[in-house]
Amino acid sequence: MRQYGIPVGEVRSVGSALSSAEASARGAVVTAASSVMGEIRMVRSPLRFSGTPVTSPIAPPMLGEHTVHVLSEVLKLNSDVIADLLGNGTIASYST
């Protein structure tokens, strides 16, 4: 392909790509602290905007970590309804 001027590149495994010199130079892999899992390595957003400051990454939430907040604050369900949903196993909530 290179002989005919077609741009090509090496096909890498995910691990190889994330540990490559190119990924390191672009700061593509960042770490965030998790109270449950310790340090988590993850891919940083490739978007870079000159007028928007970069923020430090945060660990992804645990499954169900924000369930009660979303139900009460966003959907405005009262605590009795939420307690019933938790009690009968319809929803689960993770808390640290």
N, C-alpha and C positions, 0 to 999 in steps of 0.2 A: 504494500500500500504506500509506503514511504516513497518508493521508486516512482509512483505516479502522482506524488504530491498530495496524497490523502492524509489529513492529520490523524494520527493514531497515538495510542498510549498503552502502557502496560495494564493488563487486567490483574487487579490485586484482590486478595481476600480482604474482608472488612478489617481484621486485625492488622494486616500489613499496611493497608491504606491509612489507618488511624495512627500508626506508629511511623509513618513515612516522614522524610525530611520536609516535604511540601506541607503536610498537615501541621508539623511542628512550627514551620516558618509562619504560617497563617494563624497560629493559635487556635486551630480547629477543635482541639480537645481541651476541655476544661474540667475542673473538679468542683463538687459542691458537697458540703457536709450534710449528712443525714443522721438524725438522732437514733435511728434504728439500724441503718446499714453502714454507718461510717462514711468514708469518702467515696463518692460516686463519680466515676469518669463518664462524661457525656459529650456529645457533639455540640459545639457552639454554633449559634446561628451564623450563616454565611453573610447575612446582610450587614452592611456597614454604611451608616449615614453620617455625613459630616455634621449635621445639626442636631443629632440625637446622641446623647451620651450613652456609653456602654454601661450596663448594669452587671453586677456580680450575679452569677448563676445561683439558683436555689435548687435543692433536690426536688424531684417530682414527688407529689403527694402519695401516701400509702393508699391502697384501695379502701374507700369509705372514709378517709380522713376528713373530708369536708361535707359529708352527707348531712349531718344535723344543721350545719351552718346554711347550706343551700336550701334545705327544706324550711327552716325557720326564717331566715333573713330574705331570701329571694322569693320563695313560694308562699311565705307568710303563713305556714301551717303552725297551729298552736302546739304546745309541748305535749298535751294529752294525745293528739293524733300521732305525733312523732314517737311517743312512748309505745303506743299500740303497734305501729309499724315495726319498731325495733323488737318489741315483745313477741310478735307472731312470726318474726323472721322474714318479713317482706323486704326489709332493708337491713344493712349491717353498717356499723360505724366503727372506725378504727380510731383509737385515741392512744397517745403516747403516755 
